[in-house]
Structure formats: C-alpha cells, structure tokens
Amino acid sequence: MIYRVIAGLFMVQNLFARVSVEDIRRAHETKIKGSQQLFINSEGPLNLLCGYMGFQNGYMYNKRFFSPKIETDYALYEDGLAADGTQEYGFTRTPANDKIHKELGVSGSDGRYLSAYHAQLLKMFPSEHGDLSIETTRPNALTNFLRADHVKQDAKYILAALLLLSEEIDVQIGVDHSGERKRLVIKSKTCKGKKFADVELYAAGIDPATNLRIDSIYQSEVEEIVNFCVRCKDRIVIRKAPAFVMPSSQEAFDTGDFLNSLEFLMQTYIYHFIDSLAEYASFVEAVHELLLDQMTEEEKSKLLIGQSGAKEEQQAAIDQYNTGNASSNKKSQTSA
C-alpha cells in the first residue's frame, strides 16, 4: 500500500504566536533533522507564510464566532434607567458556554459529521475571553494535557499523529484500556513493540465539582478528539462529505467548505500551540519520523535516493504522493 508523505502542515497563525516572518524564511532553508537532504516543501502545507496570511484573514476566528452551526451564549438584560428616564440595556457574551445546535446532528451523514466536527472545534478553541484561543481553565482540555509535565516531551508526537490522521495516514494512535489506568499510546506500524508515545490519560487540575486541585483528572476531551480523528481517517463520519477537504482550486476555496475539514482544524490548532521556531522544528522532525515508520524498506530506499538530487527534488521527495484515493482531491507525487 502506498502512503502519502507529508512534509508538514498548513497552519494558521495565532495572535500570540511567536513565529515571525523571518523564522518562516529560516524554516524553509533548514534541512529536516534526521534526514540527509530533505527540506520543507515551499509549496506544500508546511508553508508558514500561508498560515500567517490565514490568520490575517481571520478564517478560524470567523468560523469559531460566527458559524451558524454553533449556538452562541449571550444575554441581553435591562440595566437601569438613563438620566432622561429611558431604559438602558446590558449585553454579555460568554464564549465558554457556546455549544452546537441540537438539531445539527440529525440531518443525514453530513449533519452527523458537522455535529461531531463542531463539538471538537469548541473543545480545541474554547476562546473563553472572546479572542480566538486554545487556552482554557477546563482541566481535561487538550492544550492543558499536552503541556502537563508527564506529556510535554511527547506532545510533538501526539500532534504529529493527529495531523497525519487528518491526512488519512494510518498512524497507530489510540487509548489503551488494558491496565488499571487508561493510557494514550502511539505504536510503531513497522517495528513490533516500539512506541513513540505512551502516557497516562490523566493530568492534575482543578476539579470543577469541588473546586479543589487533584492530581488525577481523566482527560475525556483528549480521548474524544483522538477518536474523532481516527474515525475521520477511516472516513467513517465523512463518507458522504467529500467537499470537507482543503481546497485545490479557487472555486473550491470560495465555497468555504474547507472550514469544515479536519485538516483545517488540526493545522490551525497546531499553529496556535507552537510558539517558537525550535518547537516547530521539533514537531516537523516528529512528523518525519512517523512518516518513515509508515514506509517499507523499499520505499525508504527510494526516498534516500531522491535525497541526493537538487533541492527541488528534495522537496518533492517529502511532498505528498499518491494514495490511490482520488476523492481526497489532494495533489500527490512519488519520489525516486
């Protein structure tokens, strides 16, 4: 079976991100660690300049705050009388309490997918203070889990795995229920017994029920996000929704359907999470490592041969290549 090799991710810049335009230029000139002569494909989804432009255009901001699929939480109330005796009103907006519309999940397969998609979007972008943000006080949120002391060293592999799942790469990530405590595990596909990540699916935080800090809060939102990504990779929830992919033409872009794609969601979240060039480089290395684990020895040999060519060929070697799934509408290449 042939797998697409993805050089990296199309990521949307966050208001607080610290990856500058100069860092973007340097990233494109830097050889990927762990390879001989592989570089980021300047025309592929790892182009951070595209992410910067996406941020400037507010694609995810508008999706999060103005999507008709999200039931926004707000209140309009009487707020006393003005000096001339007329009624004044106050308005409050609480993004942390936003939820998906209940009727969204009952309108066919597309509706079920959109319901699940927006549920994950709200988990990943809680935006509690009115600005687009992945930060939250919820103790079982993905961001807090990835930053936990026992997880942060493996966060790059977890994010890389979720990104590759969004690109329909069969990364072996899942929740292990065999022990007394559940664990999030990323297994090698080609090396029996090897694990890229193996962490307890618990983290310390403030229990919202008691308002007390406890050391072992189950990360239910993390499990839900992982399971959703796995289902999307298998196209269980998007079998009837081929339009929900990143656009390959101006016409497809103009529809805005890509805003409902898992690729867009994961790529945007990852860029908001990454806050330095060094962290980004480490993440790219993790993507590269997981991709190599997907390949046969013959495919690896071909990739190594491709690394000896010109820089354009080096970029092509790590670009996407054909999976035989024409419905993905993604450009693909093979390297030799």
Backbone hydrogen bonds, N-H to C=O, Kabsch-Sander energy under -0.5 kcal/mol:
donor,donor_aa,acceptor,acceptor_aa,energy
5,V,319,D,-0.6
6,I,4,R,-0.7
7,A,5,V,-0.5
11,M,9,L,-0.8
13,Q,51,G,-2.0
17,A,14,N,-1.4
20,S,18,R,-0.9
24,I,20,S,-2.0
25,R,21,V,-2.1
26,R,22,E,-2.3
27,A,23,D,-2.6
28,H,24,I,-1.6
29,E,25,R,-0.7
29,E,26,R,-0.8
30,T,26,R,-0.6
30,T,27,A,-0.8
32,I,38,L,-3.2
35,S,32,I,-1.6
42,S,40,I,-0.6
44,G,41,N,-1.6
47,N,44,G,-1.7
48,L,46,L,-0.9
50,C,47,N,-0.9
51,G,47,N,-1.0
52,Y,48,L,-2.4
53,M,49,L,-2.3
54,G,50,C,-2.4
55,F,51,G,-2.1
56,Q,52,Y,-2.2
57,N,53,M,-1.8
58,G,54,G,-0.6
58,G,55,F,-1.2
59,Y,54,G,-1.5
62,N,58,G,-2.4
63,K,59,Y,-1.9
64,R,60,M,-3.0
65,F,61,Y,-2.3
66,F,62,N,-2.1
67,S,63,K,-0.9
70,I,67,S,-1.5
71,E,99,K,-3.7
72,T,70,I,-0.9
74,Y,72,T,-0.7
75,A,92,T,-2.3
77,Y,90,G,-2.4
79,D,80,G,-0.5
79,D,88,E,-3.4
82,A,86,T,-3.3
85,G,82,A,-2.1
88,E,80,G,-2.9
90,G,77,Y,-3.2
92,T,75,A,-2.4
94,T,73,D,-2.4
97,N,94,T,-1.9
98,D,95,P,-1.9
99,K,71,E,-1.9
101,H,69,K,-1.8
104,L,101,H,-1.5
105,G,102,K,-0.8
106,V,103,E,-1.2
107,S,104,L,-0.8
108,G,106,V,-0.5
111,G,107,S,-0.9
112,R,108,G,-2.0
113,Y,109,S,-2.4
114,L,110,D,-2.8
115,S,111,G,-2.2
116,A,112,R,-2.2
117,Y,113,Y,-3.2
118,H,114,L,-2.5
119,A,115,S,-1.6
120,Q,116,A,-1.8
121,L,117,Y,-2.3
122,L,118,H,-2.2
123,K,119,A,-1.3
124,M,120,Q,-2.6
125,F,121,L,-2.4
127,S,133,S,-1.6
128,E,135,E,-0.6
130,G,127,S,-1.7
141,A,138,R,-1.3
145,F,141,A,-2.0
146,L,142,L,-2.6
147,R,143,T,-1.3
148,A,144,N,-0.5
148,A,145,F,-1.2
151,V,148,A,-1.8
152,K,148,A,-2.7
154,D,151,V,-2.2
155,A,151,V,-0.7
155,A,152,K,-0.5
157,Y,154,D,-0.6
158,I,154,D,-1.9
159,L,155,A,-2.7
160,A,156,K,-2.2
161,A,157,Y,-2.6
162,L,158,I,-2.2
163,L,159,L,-2.5
164,L,160,A,-2.4
165,L,161,A,-2.2
166,S,162,L,-1.8
167,E,163,L,-0.8
168,E,165,L,-2.0
169,I,164,L,-2.9
171,V,169,I,-2.2
172,Q,187,K,-0.6
173,I,171,V,-1.8
174,G,185,V,-2.0
176,D,174,G,-0.5
176,D,183,R,-3.4
177,H,175,V,-0.7
183,R,176,D,-1.6
184,L,199,V,-3.1
185,V,174,G,-2.7
185,V,183,R,-0.6
186,I,197,A,-2.6
187,K,172,Q,-2.8
187,K,185,V,-0.5
188,S,194,K,-2.6
192,K,190,T,-0.6
194,K,191,C,-1.9
196,F,186,I,-2.7
197,A,186,I,-1.2
199,V,184,L,-2.3
201,L,182,K,-2.5
202,Y,200,E,-1.1
203,A,217,I,-1.6
205,G,214,I,-2.5
207,D,205,G,-0.6
207,D,212,L,-3.2
211,N,207,D,-3.1
212,L,207,D,-0.6
214,I,205,G,-2.9
217,I,203,A,-2.6
218,Y,216,S,-0.5
219,Q,201,L,-2.1
220,S,218,Y,-1.6
221,E,140,N,-0.6
222,V,140,N,-0.5
223,E,219,Q,-1.7
224,E,220,S,-2.1
225,I,221,E,-2.3
226,V,222,V,-2.6
227,N,223,E,-2.6
228,F,224,E,-2.1
229,C,225,I,-2.2
230,V,226,V,-2.2
231,R,227,N,-2.3
232,C,228,F,-2.2
233,K,229,C,-2.2
234,D,230,V,-1.9
235,R,232,C,-1.2
236,I,231,R,-2.6
237,V,231,R,-0.5
241,A,238,I,-1.6
244,F,241,A,-1.5
245,V,243,A,-2.2
253,F,249,S,-2.2
254,D,250,Q,-2.4
255,T,251,E,-0.9
256,G,252,A,-0.6
256,G,253,F,-1.3
257,D,252,A,-0.5
259,L,256,G,-1.6
260,N,257,D,-2.3
261,S,258,F,-2.0
265,L,261,S,-1.9
266,M,262,L,-2.9
267,Q,263,E,-2.7
268,T,264,F,-2.1
269,Y,265,L,-2.3
270,I,266,M,-2.6
271,Y,267,Q,-1.7
272,H,268,T,-1.9
273,F,269,Y,-1.9
274,I,270,I,-2.4
280,Y,276,S,-2.1
281,A,277,L,-2.7
282,S,278,A,-2.0
283,F,279,E,-1.9
284,V,280,Y,-2.4
285,E,281,A,-2.0
286,A,282,S,-1.7
287,V,283,F,-2.3
288,H,284,V,-2.6
289,E,285,E,-2.5
290,L,286,A,-2.4
291,L,287,V,-2.3
292,L,288,H,-2.4
293,D,289,E,-1.5
294,Q,290,L,-0.6
294,Q,291,L,-1.2
295,M,291,L,-0.5
295,M,292,L,-1.2
300,K,296,T,-2.3
301,S,297,E,-2.1
302,K,298,E,-2.0
303,L,299,E,-2.1
304,L,300,K,-2.4
305,I,301,S,-2.1
306,G,302,K,-2.2
307,Q,303,L,-1.2
308,S,305,I,-1.3
309,G,306,G,-1.4
314,Q,310,A,-2.2
315,Q,311,K,-2.4
316,A,312,E,-2.0
317,A,313,E,-2.0
318,I,314,Q,-0.8
318,I,315,Q,-0.8
319,D,316,A,-1.0
326,A,324,G,-1.0
328,S,325,N,-1.8
329,N,326,A,-1.4
333,Q,320,Q,-3.0
